[in-house]
Amino acid sequence: MPLMDERLEPGMVLRLRKTHPCGNRLWKILRLGAEIEIECLGCGRRLLMEPLLLRKMATKVENS
């Protein structure tokens, strides 16, 4: 179920539906704006993603 009603904030850790090539599914929100910057907690790769797409891909918020 997408996180459509969840308020996204920097520092939150999200579990995404698809596994990253490094084998990790956990991503940390670094920056909010027109695009959201997230960082893979496995390899450190950073991506910019549209907020609506990120909300559809995230399955739940992890305890950080």
C-alpha positions in Angstrom: 0.0 0.0 0.0 1.5 3.4 -1.0 2.3 6.0 1.6 -0.1 8.6 0.2 -1.2 10.1 3.5 2.2 9.9 5.3 4.1 13.1 5.8 7.6 12.8 4.4 10.4 14.5 6.3 14.3 14.5 6.0 15.8 11.7 8.0 13.0 9.2 7.4 13.9 5.7 6.3 11.6 4.1 3.6 11.4 0.6 2.4 10.8 0.6 -1.4 9.1 -2.1 -3.4 12.0 -2.9 -5.7 15.4 -4.0 -4.6 18.4 -1.8 -5.5 21.1 -3.5 -7.5 23.3 -3.5 -4.4 20.6 -5.8 -2.7 19.2 -3.2 -0.3 15.6 -1.9 -0.1 16.1 0.8 2.5 16.4 4.5 1.5 16.9 7.6 3.6 15.3 10.9 2.7 17.9 13.6 2.5 16.2 16.6 1.0 12.6 17.7 0.1 11.5 20.1 -2.6 10.2 19.8 -6.1 12.1 16.6 -6.2 13.1 14.4 -3.2 16.7 13.4 -2.7 17.1 9.9 -1.3 20.1 7.8 -0.4 20.5 4.0 -0.5 21.5 2.8 2.9 23.4 -0.1 1.3 25.8 1.5 -1.1 25.3 5.3 -0.6 23.9 6.0 -4.1 21.8 9.2 -4.2 18.8 9.7 -6.4 16.4 12.6 -7.1 12.8 11.4 -7.4 9.4 13.0 -7.9 7.3 13.0 -4.7 4.3 11.2 -6.2 6.6 8.4 -7.7 8.4 8.0 -4.4 5.1 7.7 -2.5 3.9 5.0 -5.0 7.2 3.0 -4.7 7.5 3.1 -0.9 5.8 0.4 1.1 6.4 1.5 4.6 8.4 3.8 6.9 11.1 2.0 8.9 12.2 2.8 12.4 15.4 4.8 12.1 
